[in-house]
């Protein structure tokens, strides 16, 4: 096992030093209006002639013929759309309302239906549109533009996003330099700490499968630290990416060879294991007695 000094360069740490002004947030808001626009909605009505899942070709063709006849009648007399929907639409939700589906966003409808609606002009009638539900005759009743969100509503989200972007940019720019500094000045982590405004930390005793933090538990880092060269020279090991956008370099400051651990150090663990083993034995004995009693009762 070893005790080490270590230094962590992370996007999260860099982000703490990033400040975004209200003016920067406002500029981003003004330059990216589409990101702060509620989705456009459309109002439409339809007449549906259903085709059940697994229907054979004859049933599908019969539904299509019926839909084509209705489409011809609608095109001949568009004003009868609502009446025809009430009489013939097989969509129970909208049929009773003259086919009116109300307002909806694009992602609320199946793709063939949505694609057709978003390609139409108000008042236009489109058909036949085939979807997984059957054949649709569609009338676009109106287009509702998405409302723009106010700056005050989205300001905090913009600031957070810009801070993350700036921190990621700084991390990418710093990562290679960090790796070079800990390699080029191997006898200390202080030069890198000073250059990047970081703090050198010290660990307790760590080894394979025994690390104080998740970062120090990275198998590549532990393997490097426990190498003969690292233990002998006590120099910085190569920076390792122990988590996304997180680099750690470390150096051994004290080494403890493998050996039998002192009883005082492991007594608690031994005691716990004995308690667990004893509890299991008692449970097994109790189960065996209960089974024996049940079998004796059945035989009697």
N, C-alpha and C positions, 0 to 999 in steps of 0.2 A: 504494500500500500504506500501511497505518497501523500504528502501535503503539498499544495501548489499555490503559486500566485497566478491569477488569471485576469484577463482583460476582455471585456465584451464590447463589440461595436454592433449596434443594432439600429434598425430603422426606428423602432419605438423610442429609443433613447434620443436619437437625433430629432425626433418629432417634438420632444419636449422643448427644444430650443427654437422651434419655428413659430413665428408670430405672423398672423395674417390680419391686415387692417380691414376696416369696414370698406374703405375705398377699393381695395383689391377684390373683396367679395362682391361689391356693387358692380365693378367692371366686368367680372365674370358673369354676373347675372344679366347685365345688359348685352353682352356679346354672345350669349347662348340662350336666346329666348325659347327655342324649341324644347330645351330640357325642363323648362318650368311652365309648360303648357299642359293643361289637363287633356286627356285623349279626346279627339273629335268623336262625336256621337252622331248616329243617323236614326231617323224614324222610317220604318218601312212596314208594309202590309204584305201578306202572302197567302196564296192558296196552295195547300199541300195535298198531293195525292200520294199516299204512303206506299212504300214497297218494303215488305217485311224482310228482315235479315234471313238469308237462306232461300228466298223466293226463287222459283225456277224461271227460265227464260220466258215462258208463256205468261206467267203472272206479271212479270216485269213489263212485258210488251203491252199487256192489257192496261196496266196503270199508265203507261206512257201515252197510249191512244186516248184514254180518258182525259189526261192532262192537256194533250194537244187540242182536243175539242173545246175544253174550257178556255185555253189560251186564245183560240180563234174567236170565241164569244166575247172574251174580255177586250180583245183588240177591236172588235166590231163596235162594242158599246162599253167604253172604259168606265162610264158612270155606274155600271152594274157590278163593278169589282166587289164592293162590300156585300151586295146581295148574293153574288155567286159564292163568295167565301163562306157566308153563313150556311148556304145550302149544300156546298160540296167539299169544303176544306176538311181534311181529316186530321187537322191539328186542333185538338179540343181546347187548347188554351186560347188561341187567337181566333178560331173560326167563329165562335159566338160573338166576337167583337168586330166582325166584318174583316177579319184577317189582320187586324192591327197588332203589331208586335211591340209598339211603344218605341222608346229610345234605347239604343244599345251601342256599346263600343265594339270595335272590330274583333277583339279577342273573345267576345261573348258568343260568337257564332262559329259554326263549323266553316272550314276554309272555303269550300266552293260557294257557299251562300255569302260569306263576307266579301270574297273577291268580286262577286257579281254586284253586290250593293255598293261597294266602294268605287266601282267603275261607272255607276249610273248617275244621271242628272235628276234633280227633283221632278216628280211627275212622270218619269219614264217607267214603262212596264217592260220587264225582262223575263224571258222564259224560252225554253224550259231550262231550269237550273237543276242539275242532278246532284244530290248529296246522299249520305248514308241513310237518310230517312225516306227518300223517295224523290218525287219531282215537284219543284216549286215554280209558281208563277209569282213574280215579285213586283211590287210597285214601291218606288222610293218616294216617301212622303215629305222628307225634309232633311236638311243638314244642320247640325248643331255644332258650332265651333267651340272647341275647348277653351274654358276660361283660363286666363293667365294667373298664376299664383303670385301673391304679393311678395316683395323682397323680405319683409319681416318674417314671413312664414318659413322661408327657406334659407335665411341667412346662416343659421347655425350649421345646417347641413353643408352649405357651400364652404364655410370656414373649415370644417372638419375635413372635407374632401381636398381642399387646397393644401392644408397642412400635411395630409398624407402624401399627396403628390410631391410636394417640396421635400419631405423627409425621404421619400423613395429616391428622388433625384440625388439628394446629398449622399445617401447610402451608396448608390451605384458609383458616384464619383469618388467616394472615400474608400471603398472596399479594397481596390487594388493597392492604393497607397498604404493602407493599414497593413495588408499582408506583406508588402515590401519592407515596411519599417520594422516589424517584429522579426523579419528574417535577416535584414541587413544589420540590425543592432541586437544580436541574440542574447546578450548578457543581462538585459533588463527590459521590462515592459514600460518603464517610466517614459522613455522618449515618445512612444506611441500614445501613452496616456496624456502627456502634455500637449502633443500636437492635435489630438482630437477632443480634448477636454473631458477625458474619461477618468475613472478611478480604478486603480489596481486593487483587487480584492484577494483575500486569502481563504483557502478552503480548510476544512478539517481533514481527517484521514479518509482517502477515497481509494477505490480500486475497482476491478471488474465487478459489476453488479452491486456496487456499494458507493453511490455518489450522493452528495448532499442536495444537489439541484439537478433538474432535468438536463440543463446545458452541459454540466460536467459529466453527466452519465452517457454522453455520446460515445459510442463504441470506438469510433476512429480517434477521437481525442484521447480517451483512456489508453488505447493501444499505443499511441504515440508517446504519452507520458510515462508508460511503464516499460518503454523500450530501454535496452541497456545503455544506449548512447545518451538518451534524455536524462536518465538517472545519474549517469557518470558526469556529464558536462553541465547539467543544470541550466541548460539554455532554453530559450523560447522554442516551443514547437510551432510548426506551421499553422497558420490560422485555419480553423475548420468551420464550415457552415453547419452549425448544430441545429438550426431551425431556419425557416424562410427569412431572408434578410437579417440574419444574425450570425456574426463571426466571433469566434473565441480563440484566443491564443493563451497559452499557459506555460509555466516553467516549474520544474520540481524544486522545492526548497528543502524538503526532508523526505527521506526514504526509509521504509520499514520492511525488511525482507520477509518472505513468507515463513511461517512457523506456527507452532501451537499457541493459541491465544491463552492468556492468563485466565484462571478460573473466575476471578472476580469480574472480569470483563464479560464473560459469557454466562454467568450464573443465572441471571434473569431469564435469558433465552432458554436455558436448559429447564428451569423451573416451569416456564410456560408450556414447553413441549411435554413435560411429564404430566402436568395437569390435564392437557388435552388427551394424552394417551390414556390416562386413568379414567377420564370421563367416557371415552369410547369403550373401554373394557367394561365399565359398570353398565353402560347402555346395552352392550352385547349380552352380558350375563342376564340382565333383566329381561331382555327379549327372549333369550333361550328358556328362562323359567316360565315366562308367560305362555310360550308355545307349548312347552311340556304340560303345563296345567290344562291348556285347552284340549290337547290331544287326550289327556287322561279323562277329562269330562266327556268327551265324545265317545270314548270306549265304554265308559260306565253307562 
